[in-house]
Amino acid sequence: MRPEQTERTVDKAVEPNSFKTGPDEEGMFGIFGGRFVAETLMPLILELQQAYDDAKNDPAFKAELRELSTNYAGRPSKLYYAEGLTKHVRQLAKDKGLDGGAKIYFKREDLNHTGSHKINNCLGQILLARRMGKTRIIAETGAGQHGVASATVSARFGLPCVVYMGATDVERQAPNVFRMKLLGAEVKPVASGHGTLKDAMNEALRDWVSNVDDTYYLIGTAAGPHPYPELVRDFQSVIGEEAREQILEREGRLPDTIIAAVGGGSNAIGLFHAFLDDKSVEIIGVEAGGRGLDGEEHCASMSAGSPGVLHGNRTYLLQNKDGQILDGHSVSAGLDYPGVGPEHSWLRDTGRVSYVPILDDEALNAFQLTTRVEGIIPALESAHAIAQAVKIAPTMAQDKIMIVNLSGRGDKDVHTVGKLLGMEI
């Protein structure tokens, strides 16, 4: 099937007991999700829901999105056999006296225009914003990739864009800040809290409440009030749809395991969704284990958190016994978020997806390893997923197949990594 013929998952029928049925009318995935927003925002949320329901049933909308995805963003992204990394894990197995080492593929979202998976969602949402007659775009960003993608599509369609970014992330993601400014966006540093993604999202929501008439909030992850988790999932589901087709073409069968990093969770749910009903496929989401789960210096909300409400939805969060949200920590700005999208919380509790933590040091090692053996510099977010692959692939037989979502490239992280390695850049 040619890329321009590929249809989105949202258009396909699913079984009533399928993991792909999506949220109910109230935006709930089981006990997770919903719309916990200020009364001022509810009309906007309902307007967005109606606009999205109309758009996904409009052939013209789907055709424009396909055209932009193919000829502007560069889809389909490649499915790449990571031969060097596969050799590495087989050597690790051999060193332990094992005859293992799964075959590893990368889904190359780093090759998209702007350098990550974020462009998929931004193209879909900018078309929705125009359809709704909105004339101003706001966004939040952590690692800066969503900010760059938001600034990019805003420039493409001639709309002003304001990006909220935690002051800590502004410092550690300086290259992306400069890219956003080059694209004409206004970057507003947020100094409250720890100056990371949670704080940036708080400020973006405050802006939206204050500018309800002309402003569209282009959320970057599969979280927030309904319908954002659903629509972001749908716009990102092209990742898994392509990967599924590509691996069937390359190997003649489905993978045994798929892995993706999970912060808010858009790249992960984008890969996972097409495989949710394939019982033979093991699905693993990788959280930021930071400096370990014993204290508070991590962002592993599903491994060490509990259900609560943040940013308009009920989900797993890092919080204290009084329900106060903790700031957490990750070496990766894009995973430095104390919550997760509600669909991931539901998939965790149903047992369909396993969620595991990877420590900062493990991610840093995977970043360097991938750079050396593949000639690919991965984003630190993606390095968490690669670290999990390196951990488990040696224990798997050599005829097993694994797909790792390489959600973004690591140009943005070289200063952070250089500093951690004691190098001046």
Buried (B, 14 or more C-beta within 10 A) or exposed (E): EEBEEBEBBBEEEBEEEEBBEBBEEEBBBBEBBBBBBEEEBEEBBEEBBEBBEEBBEEEEBBEBBBEBBBEBBBBBBBBBBBEBBBEBBBEBBEEEEBEBBBBBBBBBBBBBBBBBBBBBBBBBBBBBBBBBEBEBBBBBBBBBBBBBBBBBBBBBBEBBBBBBBBBBBBBBBBBBBEBBEEBBBEBBBBEEBBBBBBBBBBBBBEBBBEBEEEBBBBBBBBBBBBBBBBBBBBBBBBBBBBBBBBBEEEBEEBBBBBBBBBBBBBBBBBBBBBBBBBEEBBBBBBBBBBBBBEEBBBBBBBBBBEBBBBBBBBBBBBBEEEEEBBBBBBBBBBBBBBBBBBBBBBBBBEEBBBBBBBBBBBBBBBBBBBBEBBEBBBBBBBBBBBBBBBBBBBBBEBEBBBBBBBBBBBBBBBBBBEEBEEEEE
